[in-house]
Amino acid sequence: MKARLRLRAPLAGAWLALLLAGCSVEISSPQLAATATIAATIASPPAALPTILQPGNPVALLTPTPRPTTAQGAIATPRSGLPTPLPLPGSAAGAWAALQLRGQALLSNGSHGVFSIDLASGAKTTLFTPPENSHLTAALRAPDGTQMVLCYAPPPADGKVQRGFTGLYLLPAAGGAEPLALVDNAAGQEAYFMPVWSPDGKYLYYSHVVADAAFQNNVERMQFPDGAAEVLVQNAYRPALSADGTQLAYLGVDAESFALGVFIAAADGSAARQLVPPEAFYTLDEIFFAADGSAVYVSTVGDYTPQPLSWLDRLLGVGIAGAHSVPSDWWRADVRTGALQRITDVQGIGLHGSPLGASGRILFRSHQGLFTAQADGSALQHLLALEALGSLQWFP
């Protein structure tokens, strides 16, 4: 993938701001507060959505099923059929305890900070509360359990406007300290985000966007803690690693259409192959590997068609940005065959997910809260509500 995503220089910063705005959004009601927009519009959604997609001719083989829509076509009403949050363990009903979940969920929650949830007891521990006028989008615990990496922008000096260009910062796993810069955004118009640790803790993978004239958009890694940055894939972002560390998945951006596809490669970015073609969906958002590495979970908008760009938009170099507030759902892509199967119908915004260890379950979050389900999407349970969008990581 040698081509780079090209946006006109005045729009590059706006695209990056939109992307970062989508990483951490406060939730005040079932609908999201308005966020920054770019010159891209969403058409009214059709009254059908795809369910199963097989390799070969992905667009022709979509199978439609009914789905509610809105008059504006911007954000669909959350499904009334979603399960209600389960009572916490130890309560009168105690239904959550019956799931026999294990381990911890680490969540970043925008201005509400970073906290962990004990999945057996439901106990919540606050680890970091960001200061006013800072910007926090993600928190990921290191494999050795001693520290975590934050996607974070501290408050600007002298009360200046927070622009949200995040760097990578370190924080003790137990909190109780100020974040220490690992990689800051000294160049200004750039951001480091969507980090992931290699299972052995030797490498930190991340997305790096520089909003210059060429709009650099790379998946990189660094040898932790002080290695030089290594560009693995150009014109790509959102890396994900398999549990054994041998497979790297990422979203690749088509330089002409701006469509996103899923690619699989070796851990160093070599031997890349396409898993989900760009034409399969309107856009793709989040990816993570199944616990055994046999599949990649993909959150996607599969039933919304954007309005075509006008001749003026095309002349100005406007592209349809992937960051959005349109409801998405989880699909499961077989790593060997590329076969896709839809596994949820939650219409969630800001989906992030993680395998729940070797339990055969997955854990995910959206604007509706924290959920768990079987690997095939069955036995969906709504665990609790959340105040904002952000990252999610399961650890033992």
Secondary structure, 3 states (H helix, E strand, C coil): CCCCCCCCHHHHHHHHHHHHHCCCCEECCCCECCCCCCCCCECCCCCEEECEECCCCCCCCCCEEECCCCCCCCCCCCCCCCCCCCCCCCCCCCCHHHHCCCCEEEEECHHHCEEEEECCCCCEEEEECCCCCCEEEEEEECCCCCEEEEEEECCCHHHCCCCCCCEEEEEECCCCCCCEEEECCCCCCEEEEEEEECCCCCEEEEEEEECCCCCEEEEEEEECCCCCEEEEEECEEEEEECCCCCEEEEEEECCCCCCEEEEEEECCCCCCEEEECHHHCCEEEEEEECCCCCEEEEEEECCCCECCCCHHHHHHCCCCCCCCCCCEEEEEEECCCCCEEECCCCCECCCEEEECCCCCEEEEEECCEEEEEECCCCCCEEEECCCECCCEEEEC
